[in-house]
Amino acid sequence: MKAPCGACATCEQCPYDDCTWDGVSPEEWEASKEADADARHAEESKKAAQQRAWYEANREKVAAQQRAYREANREKVAAQQRAYRETNREKVAEYNRNYYKKRKKAKQCAAS
């Protein structure tokens, strides 16, 4: 059996003095990584679900706060939008092309 580090044929011949291989096979290592990833994603999705539920329960409140901020800071928001459009001209143009293409296709489908 080849050593997991790939530096030699067997662990007994390992050139590294600080080798920390603990006897876990590559298959066990992969299974452990997948289990850890599943647990991590489950936790992330739980948090996302909680945030989504909060937003749904407070949708009107959030919308009112956003409207009030935009109204109070109209010039600042407009300047930020102008700056974004200036620095991302290609991205904005691509978005607009896709948007109008999709709208045109939807109108054609609705007309037929």
Residue pairs with C-beta under 8 A, 6 or more apart in sequence:
1 10
2 9
2 10
3 9
3 10
3 11
3 13
3 14
3 21
4 11
4 21
4 24
4 25
4 26
4 29
5 14
5 16
5 19
5 21
7 14
7 15
7 16
8 14
8 15
11 19
11 21
14 21
24 32
55 62
70 77
84 92
85 92
